[in-house]
Each structure stands twice: as structure tokens, then as C-alpha cells.
Amino acid sequence: MMGQLVAGGHQLTPHPAEADVLVVNTCSFIGPAKKESVETILEMAEFKKSGRARKLIVAGCLVERYRGAIRQEVPEVDAIIGTNDLASIVAVCEGMEAPRIPPQPYLYHDLTPRVLSTPRHFAYIKIAEGCDHPCTFCVIPQYRGHFRSRQLESVVSEAARFFERGVREINLIGQDTTSYGEDLGLTDGLARLLERLAQIDTPREKWIRFLYAYPNRVTQKLLDTMAAHPALVKYIDLPLQHANARVLKRMQRGAAGDLFLKLLERIRRTIPGVAIRTSFITGFPGETAEDFEELCRFVEAARFDNLGVFAYSDEDTSASYALDGKVDGRAIHNRKRRLLAIQRKIARARNRMLVGAEVPVLVEGPSPETDLLWTARLSTQAPEIDGAVLINDFEIVEPRPGEIRRLRVTEAHDYDLVGTLLPPTEPAPAFAPAPLVNIAPPAPGSWPPAPRAERARPPAPGPASEASL
């Protein structure tokens, strides 16, 4: 939407008080996301009273779920745009009648105008939209539609332009990246895409990762491809959701903890040094104390590098809403805390093993918390969701955002590392003028929404955000 607005001659501002039109992009996947979306809408509505804003537009998943309620509950909202109506954003902002286009699932391509809102050295590329998995806790298929992939050449073309303009890291996202290409008739589609991206010629080192792998879609071909190309970072995000076979069956996910352990062993055997991230849901309907204990034992045995925990959110349009055996809210919270405590010890032990090692990092920039530190990331730390590296000293040349440089680890904490940046071995980053390309960070009941969830790491910037013009 931002890209189309800029291409249409509009100017974006991060300051709502300066905007003529306010656009709130929303999420309604779980209760906390709905709550944040609603709070942002109400906050922006105040600027129609105190600022210069003349129009408030709400877009995204919340529209698909509460199309009528939004206008009724918040009369300050002037227009709404669903997930398949994004092409109408310019017309709606300008007060014109949106073009009458037959409804069709939205999926952008490499020529779609976009605005880079991430730091210039990393970017997200969405390679697919929608999902065909029947997970009972998930409402994404209802609002995002059936799974559909972008054309392989479209993704490669967009990535090549990113690299040409100085981007160092690309993160491929989608509700299910491991199904990429199946609807296009491609065999091992994600592996083929990763191989093509790794072969893009760049003057400096590049990082490529994909997020949100579905466990039963992780093929040996995919793992072999990751192991074969240095540009493909040794990182896999594998949301497992649980380890108890009965709970997984009620989730309509299948498998069990013993099968997952075999998969993890195969991943680690194929890709030495790989970092594995996962996420779990505590308090799913029917989860007993014994089921949760099995999950705890599984986490201790699996030794994940990164782990997120979500409290079950009882969404009224999800299949799990009708399941019996609902778990008490306090029990859900306590189980979540215990699982996070187990992972904290594992993460601390893993980090301590890195003290004294020299590792490549991608320099992010000065720390937002203090002028005395800079921040960076290992290739095994995805942006915005995993731990970070804090730079408290450097040798010869001070840090530069966007450079990949070796760092000597000197301290280890629960999730973060501290170290000294070593002298650079590559030329300074050279960025082209900011390109009109970017993607919003990945995304991830009843009105009003439920309380906020907790995570192992501080959450990434919320799913609801205001884009002003």
C-alpha cells in the first residue's frame, strides 16, 4: 500500500499529527494482535480531533473478520480495505470511488510498487500467500485464502534488485514457505528457489533465510540445498506447536515428539551448526498436565536454539473454538512461564559455548537503548524475533550499519551476546538511493479482543501499524 501511494505522488510521514490521511494496517490472527489493532485504530481516531487528519482508513485482516463491526463501533473510520482490496488504497485515500474489480486473491509481484521501511541492509520478500493446512487453532485460511505461490522468476528478480541496491540479507516469508511452488507444479519448489537466489552474483557476502517451515514439508532435498550454499544461512524456523500426539491430532497437525526428534537429528546431521527455532502453544483445549509435562521433556531433549511460546487464544471462528476441555487461563499462563524458563537455561548454556569464538555478524546500528553500544546479529538470529549481539568495543574501524564483519564473543547472557568487533575485511557498504520496494514484517475471537500474549523474546513490532500520508 505504501508503494502504491508513493508511486501515486503521495508523501508518507511517521508522524500521525502531520498526516491528512491515516491508514492502519491490522491483524486478527490471535487475541493480542486484535487488541493491538483496535488500540491503534482508537489512537489514530483521536488525531481526527486533535490533528490535521481528515480521513481514517482501516486495512488488513481485522477488516475481513469484523467488516461491519469496525464501522459500527468506531464511527471515526471513513473506509475499510480488505486483504484482497489493497490495489484500491490510492483511490480510497483520494476520496475517489474504488475501481470495480472482480474479487480475486491478492498476491503482489516484482513490479508492484513498494516502499522499504526496514533498515536498508535487510528486507523481507513474501513468496506465497494463504494456506491450505487445516490447523484447528488457525484462522489464516479464512482471511488469506488458499495457498498461492509467486512465480519463481518474479521472486528472483525482486531479490536481485535488492542485492544491487546494497541489501545484505533477504528473509523469505509466507504463511507456509515450504509449500512454495506446489500450486505451480514445481517439485522441491522452495529448494529450487533457494538455489537460484544463492546463485545471484553479488560483490559482497549475502545472507538468505526462509521462515515458517511446516514440519512434514521439510524434505531432504531442501536440507541438502541449505547445506550446499554458503549464502543460505544455517537457520530453520520450524513451528511444531506441541509434542504430545493426542494434542497434535486435535490441532490437526499430526506427528509426535519422537518423530520430531528424528527430524531434528536429520536436520542437524545434514547441516552442521544449524540453528533451529520453534514455537509452541500452551493450553490448547484438552491439554492435560501430563501432556504438558511431555512437552517440557521434549523441549529439554530437543535443545532448540530459539523458542517462542503462545498462550492458546480461543478464536470464535477457529475450529478449536468448539473443542471441549478448555484450559483455565491461569494454568495456561503458568505453563507458558515454565516452558520459557526451561528454554532460558538451554539458551544460556548454548550462548556460553560461544564465548571466545570469532563469528561473522551483520551490523545493525547504534543501540536504541544506549550510545555506548552497537547492535548486530549472527546469521543464526533472525531479525526482530531472536536474540542480538551487543558490540561494546571495536578494533581499528568503528562499526558501520549493513556491514558483515567478524566479532569476538566476550560475554554471554540468556538470549544476547556481547563482543568486540574485529577489523573489517570488506569495503564499506554502498547503498543506492532507497528503492521503492519493501514488505511488511511477517505476521503471524470476539470484539473486543483478548489480553496480550507473552514470548520468549520481546515481541517484534506489532502487527498493527499506522502508515500516514
Secondary structure, DSSP 8 states (H G I E B T S, - for coil): -HHHHHHTT---BS-GGG-SEEEEEE--SSHHHHHHHHHHHHHHHHHHHHSS--EEEEEEHHHHHSHHHHHHH-TT--EEE-TT-GGGHHHHHTT--------------TTS-----S-TTEEEEE-EE------TT--HHHHH-S-EE--HHHHHHHHHHHHHTT--EEEEE-TTGGGTTGGGT-TTHHHHHHHHHHTS--SS--EEEE----GGG--HHHHHHHHH-TTB-SEEE---B-S-HHHHHHTT----HHHHHHHHHHHHHHSTT-EEEEEEEES-TT--HHHHHHHHHHHHHH--SEEEEEE----TTSGGGG-S----HHHHHHHHHHHHHHHHHHHHHHHHTTTT-EEEEEEEEE-SS-TT-EEEEETTS-TTTS--EEEEEESSS---TT-EEEEEEEEE-SS-EEEEE----S------S--S----------SS-------SS---S-S-EEEE-
